[in-house]
């Protein structure tokens, strides 16, 4: 994939401008994409008959598009089939912050809200390529190690694609921040870090003898930060071929 | 708080029925509340001018109500001030599942979608009590250890309350589940656990000498699962007084 233009940014308007604590807002591609690529779980908001729904989903980014999937039977996918506004949000929860007064209790976090019109991929070829990246984005090269997908399986899976039209990142990373006069009080305050980490892999109990864990899963090591492994896998999955490939499975 | 009636369940209709993989759906209060109380970060979907927004927020549950907060300046709070439909979703992300074909790659998770009409708390007394629980739900007894909130601080904070009208929990907890014939293939498959854990507390660098970490933070120990500490704190925070207190700060 072509490297991000470091000066590129998402346009800002009333929809995505960070209003509360606007000093925490970022709109540049580099910041937004870095936070997206360090995650695989997002929450998608969409509207059905005027009612809001918030659905967790595995997702991935390629260029300025987001992709996610689900069964063709799900409520979300039927709603988005014709193209519908959506907001996909990713949150890295970094700490709880215990201050000297209730008002300054807080949390450190890094989040992205991405807005656009979500659409079903319909071309079988675009869908096939997306289903490869759905796996290979997490585990680069894995699809080539698997039993090939059947036509029935590809038909039973739907893939949603959304070009990011607006996005904002919001970052709080300052730990305890009390009123100046409150530092003189004999009250304990702390930043309590939260870590999302990889555990010990549990091989399938029905694995055949002699089948070893492939080297391409080596980044997923016990105790490692999940976001580090995800960011590394994303970079490897989209490392090449260099030019134009980033839109190879995007439909016109 | 009165113990949950173990037979109680949220009503099921078109809005909250789990459609995809409906064998994963649960509607009983016990399951829904257990998953909510083991979390403090939720994602709220709401609608502004027909556009969906998905906002991360700290929240807590008391009885069949959810509460969350934010600055009076935020987009979400201004939208919800008059009462607006919302969906608050909580997701516990438990594993990535690597199967023998792309189609069966999956994740173990436990999620709740809670639907209702979100409203601003307006009574100063209801708000004051909610602001106590916002802190004490995480750190039981902490408010009594803090500098008291000022009128200005209470005014600058808004609290949203939403009675849960519909809810569904969805749980996948089965690890690798391949097609029967695929188990004969020499392909590595595994469940890769994901853990969200507490790190080493970082005392405020400006803490006064002799100020020790209070005993009521003892549940937040390095390496412990965040959800265990949160569930324990929630149970302690709402342990007493026994009767009727659970709605003490809910407005009529």
Interface residues (C-beta under 8 A of the other chain):
Chain A: X15 X19 X20 X21 X40 X41 X43 X44 X45 X46 X47 X50 X51 X52 X53 X54 X55 X56 X58 X70 X71 X73 X74 X75 X85 X86 X87 X88 X89 X91 X93 X95 X96 X98 X99 X100 X101 X102 X103 X105 X107 X109 X111 X113 X115 X131 X132 X134 X135 X138 X139 X142 X143 X145 X146 X147 X148 X149 X150 X153 X156 X157 X175 X176 X178 X182 X183 X184 X185 X186 X187 X188 X189 X190 X191 X192 X193 X194 X195 X196 X197 X198 X199 X200 X201 X202 X203 X204 X206 X207 X208 X210 X211 X212 X213 X214 X217 X220 X226
Chain B: X15 X19 X20 X21 X40 X41 X43 X44 X45 X46 X47 X50 X51 X52 X53 X54 X55 X56 X58 X70 X71 X73 X74 X75 X85 X86 X87 X88 X89 X91 X93 X95 X96 X98 X99 X100 X101 X102 X103 X105 X107 X109 X111 X113 X115 X131 X132 X134 X135 X138 X139 X142 X143 X145 X146 X147 X148 X149 X150 X153 X156 X157 X175 X176 X178 X182 X183 X184 X185 X186 X187 X188 X189 X190 X191 X192 X193 X194 X195 X196 X197 X198 X199 X200 X201 X202 X203 X204 X206 X207 X208 X210 X211 X212 X213 X214 X217 X220 X226
